Amino acid sequence: MIRLLVGVLLVGAVTYGLMNRDKVGDLKAEAIFKEEVEKVENIKLQIERDAQERVRQIDEQTGQ
């Protein structure tokens, strides 16, 4: 009877651990995705700033 109880508890603990591991993996993947999105947004903003600066330089050169 005790062996059965220990076995059931062990299976429950392993199952619980595996479920939480998946959740942790999902959270890590979500964090990595958010970092990559932030990098892309920063690159986009930098490109926009560079383009605005280039337009300003061209306007100055042409005298507008």
PETA-V220191 format. One record per residue. N is the residue number from 1. RES is the residue in one letter. SS is DSSP state (H for helix, E for strand, C for the rest). OMEGA is omega in whole degrees, 0 to 359 (999 if undefined). NEAR is the number of other ideal C-beta (glycine too) atoms within 10 Angstrom. Layout:
n;res;ss;omega;near
N;RES;SS;OMEGA;NEAR
N;RES;SS;OMEGA;NEAR
This chain:
n;res;ss;omega;near
1;M;C;180;5
2;I;H;179;6
3;R;H;178;7
4;L;H;179;8
5;L;H;178;9
6;V;H;179;10
7;G;H;179;10
8;V;H;178;10
9;L;H;180;10
10;L;H;178;10
11;V;H;178;10
12;G;H;180;10
13;A;H;180;10
14;V;H;179;10
15;T;H;179;10
16;Y;H;179;10
17;G;H;179;10
18;L;H;178;9
19;M;H;180;9
20;N;H;178;10
21;R;H;178;10
22;D;H;179;10
23;K;H;179;9
24;V;H;177;9
25;G;H;178;10
26;D;H;180;10
27;L;H;178;10
28;K;H;179;10
29;A;H;179;10
30;E;H;179;10
31;A;H;179;10
32;I;H;179;10
33;F;H;180;10
34;K;H;178;10
35;E;H;181;10
36;E;H;177;10
37;V;H;179;10
38;E;H;178;10
39;K;H;180;10
40;V;H;178;10
41;E;H;178;10
42;N;H;178;10
43;I;H;178;10
44;K;H;179;10
45;L;H;179;10
46;Q;H;178;10
47;I;H;179;10
48;E;H;179;10
49;R;H;179;10
50;D;H;180;10
51;A;H;178;10
52;Q;H;179;10
53;E;H;180;10
54;R;H;178;10
55;V;H;179;10
56;R;H;179;10
57;Q;H;180;10
58;I;H;178;10
59;D;H;179;10
60;E;H;182;9
61;Q;H;181;8
62;T;H;176;7
63;G;C;180;5
64;Q;C;999;6
